[in-house]
Amino acid sequence: MLSSNRQVPLSNSPQHAVNRRAFFGAAGAGLAGLGWLASPAIADQLVRQQKRVLMVFLNGGMSQFESWDPKPGRNTGGPFQAIPTSIPGFHISEMMPKMATRLHKHTAVIRSIETSNTDHKDVTLYAGKPVVAGLKMPSIGSMLARELADPLSPVPHHVMFSNYLGASYYESAGFYGTQWDPINIQPGDVPAKPPFKIRDSLLRLAPEANRLPPGMTDVEHMHRESLRERLTRGFVQGRERDDVLLGHNAAYARVRGLMDSARLFDIEHETQATRDAYGPTPFGKQTLVARRLIEAGVPFVRVNRGWWDHHGQNFEFHQEMVPELDHVLSTLLDDLAARGLLEDTLVVTFSEMGRTPSINNNMGRDHFSRMSVTLSGCGIKPGVIHGETDADGNQIAKDPVHLNEFFATIFQAVGIDHQKERIAPDGRPVPLTAYGTNPVREVLA
């Protein structure tokens, strides 16, 4: 169990200001050709004003009964009790005592999400429609990255930490083109050691190719890139609408920025107190890297935490995993708030589905299309509890919210018109959310 009395160090100290100037000064020195980073003070101000989204995706399907929507004393309730929160009349699982004391500060909870999904699929990340009339749609992450990215920024525009347990549900830019796909930080594959047959995963906190290969100097790399650019200029003529070619060139164009951003992925640049605050778990470390990326201006970062698919021993697994989520999420929100970043950063938690009210013969919960989600920070009215389920959690009793409405709420919170259209390769206009969709205005500030 992680210590409950660790505090995130406040970040408005003189020392923190010095560290921020040093960081942006180093970035500016490495990328002197990009004018907006020429002054650390200007860079700091621009980054602070940029809207960002940090998504914690609880893949496998976290149980709403053991987190945001407990039903103690009911046949569906399970063994855990509910505790009061800082919002009068609202209770959450006893396994989330830290978030219980913080909900009034930054967070809104929606307990009435209807996903129409009861399987381990990525459809939730595409508002239920990965393909529309033969057109491959972009994921929520790719849409947000495209809308929020600064085209001159040297930092990555979309980063995803693949899960080290279970499926990760890949983000795809669809018809937007591969330049809006994420930098996917995947765990390493560790061969099984006899007599064991199950392979293990090696935690990675940075992309593998964010440094020059051994034996290549920085000057040599720049010469190679210059040659590639000259060859590309001739080849691209007459092919300006080729999405594959454009995506390929965009990826190469960001290589220098990615290498110069290598330090962002290194938590050794954080104080020991900050590393201790997030904790020693892979999820805690990935979330700390995600905060570093957000602080540097990366517009969309997704951290996966799984695997929540507990058809057996649901309560034992949740007893281990929910307190970790409670600790890491509360630490993240405290840290972002202390650094002055939360007012421009939206933190989202959700899954591809929820868990059934019924408890099966293996003391597990099965797949369920209804779930609870949270929204914290940028554009959100804190302390709002929207929607509710019936006494046993079988049905949505009040204010159902469908995925398109949930996505519209995310867009609106960070200042994006959710009905904005992008033009598909075949010429048709495609809105960010389906025509006629409305956000959940009750949770918006």
PyMOL commands that set and color helices and strands:
alter all, ss='L'
color gray80, all
select helices_A, chain A and resi 14-30+35-37+40-49+97-100+103-106+122-126+140-148+174-176+178-180+218-236+243-253+255-260+262-265+267-269+272-278+282-295+314-338+342-344+403-413+441-443
alter helices_A, ss='H'
color red, helices_A
select strands_A, chain A and resi 52-57+82-84+91-93+107-114+131-132+135-136+158-161+183-185+188-190+200-202+300-304+345-350+354-355+367-368+370-377+385-386+388-389+396-398+401-402+421-423+429-431
alter strands_A, ss='S'
color yellow, strands_A
deselect
rebuild
show_as cartoon
